[in-house]
Structures are given as C-alpha cells and as structure tokens.
Amino acid sequence: MALVSPKVERQVIEKSQLTKLYEVMKATMDSKFYGSVEIKFEAGKVTIIRKTESLKI
C-alpha cells in the first residue's frame, strides 16, 4: 500500500471537487440555464450547490 502525504491527498480531493464543480457549471451553461447558482463552502470545501431556475415568459 502506497503512503500518500496529507498535503498530496488534500490536493487530489480539491482537484476532484474543482473538476466536479466545473462539470456542473459547464452543464448549466450548455443547457442555457436562466437563474442563479449559489455555492456554499465549509472548511474550504464545497458542500452545497443550489440552482434556482427562473422562467422567462
């Protein structure tokens, strides 16, 4: 079993969260989403992404 330093492990986790956040934002933009996006952080990590859609008539 390979040993990974906490610093390296944290960087991998942050990249993973950043990648997921990027994918959510890209999908939101590609779908021509009309509304707002709220991103909540806790201890430096993304915990909640809230999307509120508005309808334009």
Secondary structure as the mmCIF struct_conf table of DSSP 4:
data_model
#
loop_
_struct_conf.conf_type_id
_struct_conf.id
_struct_conf.beg_label_comp_id
_struct_conf.beg_label_asym_id
_struct_conf.beg_label_seq_id
_struct_conf.end_label_comp_id
_struct_conf.end_label_asym_id
_struct_conf.end_label_seq_id
HELX_RH_AL_P HELX_RH_AL_P1 PRO A 6 ASP A 30
TURN_TY1_P TURN_TY1_P1 SER A 31 LYS A 32
STRN STRN1 GLY A 35 GLU A 42
TURN_TY1_P TURN_TY1_P2 ALA A 43 GLY A 44
STRN STRN2 LYS A 45 GLU A 53
#
